[in-house]
Amino acid sequence: MCKRRKVTQSEEMIKIIKEIMILIEYDYIGKENRYYKYFEIVLERLNKPHDLKKMVKELRGLFGGMGTFNDFLLHKDLVTLLIEENDRLEEQKENLFSLCEEILGSDFK
């Protein structure tokens, strides 16, 4: 019987961020979107030796205030929202937020 290796928090974060990036590509701006570019940098850092808590402290800024990643919606063009893709994006935003909370614990606030 083969034991499965436990997925690390960094690996889980990479998985979530990759899914977010795939969804952002559906937006009419696609890979030129500022969040796509930001997550490219985060992925690059996660794939090198890193201090996960430090990175998560930087990431939590995505979730606060007006005009942040929380407010970001995918559009087919300037007016048409992508409903299904936005539902999936919202789920991944929640997954990323929960993982950040889990990593930082009481330091998340």
SULHUHU-V354346 format. One line per field, one symbol per residue. psi: psi as a letter, one per 20 degrees, with the letter a starting at -180 (. if undefined). Layout:
psi->???
This chain:
psi->ppppppprhghggggghggghgghhhqhhciiphhghghggggghhjrprogggghhhhihhjqrqjahhipqpqhahhoqngghhghggghggggggggggghciih.
